[in-house]
Amino acid sequence: MSLRRFRADRRGAAAVEFALTFPILVTLQLGSVELVRAFEAQRRIAHVAAAMADVVSQGRTVSKAQLDDTYYAGQMLVNPLPVSHLGLRISSMTADSKGVVGLDWTDNNNWTLAGAPSVPVGYLGAGESAIVADVSYDYTSPIRYLLPNTIHFVRHAYIRPRLVNQIPKV
């Protein structure tokens, strides 16, 4: 008699169902927050690269002070993410009369990656130049639930000078 009554009693079913689904709901919530924040970080650094290349490409010359101001603006665009793991590099590259691309100048702020700046193959024709902005960012999730490791983002932007063929660094 008591076994039959126990099986028919449904008063605690909702609590049991909630206890079983709660970990799944927490995982979905924390995971979506982490993925959205990582996507936001990736989009921000892509925007920083494009903005830095755009600003430098609008001048006739560029100085170290102007590049430092551009780096500062790039750091502000990453806000509210921490800038301690943000690396910035701006370069000018020109293709000679034979189409061989060479580096005119480069400058960086907290850039730690190895390798020289480059442009995609075929991007520059003979006698053309481009401003290349490289941005690197090591994103670490503050939650570290589904993304426990650091994600390394690197983005590049290439823009041709607008007012002159080549922008010299003075």
C-alpha positions in Angstrom: 0.0 0.0 0.0 2.7 2.6 0.9 4.8 1.7 -2.2 1.8 2.3 -4.5 1.2 5.6 -2.8 4.9 6.6 -3.0 4.9 5.9 -6.8 1.7 8.0 -7.3 3.0 11.0 -5.3 4.2 13.8 -7.7 4.8 16.6 -5.3 8.6 16.6 -5.6 8.8 16.0 -9.4 9.4 19.7 -10.3 12.2 19.9 -7.8 13.9 16.8 -9.1 13.5 18.0 -12.7 15.0 21.4 -11.8 17.9 19.7 -10.0 18.6 17.7 -13.1 18.4 20.6 -15.6 20.1 23.3 -13.5 23.7 22.3 -14.4 22.8 22.4 -18.1 21.2 25.8 -17.8 24.2 27.2 -15.9 26.6 25.8 -18.6 24.6 27.3 -21.4 24.4 30.7 -19.7 28.1 30.9 -18.7 29.2 29.5 -22.1 27.1 32.0 -24.0 28.5 34.9 -22.0 32.1 33.7 -22.5 31.6 33.2 -26.3 30.0 36.6 -26.7 32.8 38.3 -24.8 35.5 36.5 -26.9 33.7 37.5 -30.1 33.5 41.1 -28.9 37.2 41.1 -28.2 37.9 39.7 -31.7 35.7 42.4 -33.3 37.3 45.1 -31.3 40.8 44.3 -32.3 39.8 44.0 -36.0 38.3 47.5 -35.6 41.5 48.8 -34.0 43.6 47.5 -36.9 41.3 49.1 -39.5 41.1 52.4 -37.6 44.9 52.7 -37.1 45.6 52.0 -40.8 42.9 54.4 -41.8 44.2 57.3 -39.7 47.8 56.9 -40.8 46.8 56.6 -44.5 45.2 60.0 -44.4 48.4 62.0 -43.9 51.3 63.1 -46.1 53.9 62.1 -43.5 53.8 60.5 -40.1 55.9 61.2 -37.0 56.7 59.1 -33.9 54.4 61.3 -31.9 51.5 60.8 -34.3 52.1 57.0 -34.2 52.1 57.1 -30.4 48.8 59.0 -30.5 47.4 56.4 -32.9 48.5 53.6 -30.5 46.7 55.4 -27.6 43.6 55.7 -29.7 43.8 52.0 -30.5 44.0 51.2 -26.8 40.9 53.4 -26.1 39.0 51.4 -28.8 39.7 48.2 -26.9 38.2 49.6 -23.7 36.7 48.1 -21.5 39.0 45.1 -22.2 42.4 45.2 -20.5 45.1 46.6 -22.7 48.0 44.8 -21.0 48.0 42.0 -23.7 47.4 44.3 -26.7 50.2 44.5 -29.3 50.1 47.2 -32.0 52.3 47.6 -35.1 52.1 50.1 -38.0 54.2 49.7 -41.1 54.6 51.1 -44.6 55.4 48.8 -47.4 56.1 49.6 -51.1 56.4 47.5 -54.2 59.4 48.5 -56.4 59.2 48.8 -60.2 59.5 45.0 -60.5 56.7 44.4 -58.0 58.9 43.2 -55.2 57.4 44.4 -51.9 59.8 45.9 -49.3 59.4 47.4 -45.9 59.8 51.3 -45.8 59.4 51.7 -42.0 57.7 50.0 -39.1 56.9 51.1 -35.5 55.2 49.2 -32.7 53.8 49.4 -29.2 54.0 46.3 -27.1 54.4 44.1 -30.2 55.9 40.8 -29.2 55.3 38.5 -32.1 58.1 37.4 -34.4 58.1 38.1 -38.1 58.1 41.0 -40.4 54.9 42.8 -41.6 53.6 41.7 -44.9 50.8 42.3 -47.4 48.8 39.6 -49.3 50.4 38.4 -52.5 49.2 40.5 -55.4 47.9 43.3 -53.2 50.5 45.9 -54.3 51.3 46.6 -57.9 54.6 48.1 -59.1 55.2 51.4 -57.5 52.3 51.1 -55.0 52.5 51.3 -51.3 50.3 50.5 -48.3 50.0 51.1 -44.7 49.8 47.9 -42.7 48.4 47.8 -39.2 48.8 44.7 -37.2 47.1 44.1 -33.8 47.5 41.1 -31.5 45.5 40.4 -28.4 45.7 37.7 -25.8 42.1 37.2 -24.6 41.5 35.5 -21.3 38.0 34.9 -20.2 37.2 36.3 -16.7 34.9 33.4 -16.1 37.1 30.6 -17.5 34.3 28.1 -17.5 34.1 26.9 -21.1 37.2 28.9 -22.3 39.8 28.1 -19.6 42.8 28.9 -21.9 44.0 32.2 -23.4 42.9 32.8 -27.0 45.4 34.6 -29.2 43.8 36.9 -31.8 45.8 38.6 -34.6 44.2 40.9 -37.1 45.7 43.0 -40.0 44.5 45.9 -42.0 45.9 47.2 -45.3 45.1 50.6 -46.7 46.7 52.5 -49.5 47.8 56.1 -48.8 45.2 58.7 -49.9 47.1 61.9 -50.5 50.6 60.7 -51.5 52.0 57.5 -53.1 54.1 56.7 -50.0 53.9 58.0 -46.5 57.3 58.7 -45.1 58.1 58.5 -41.4 59.7 61.7 -40.2 
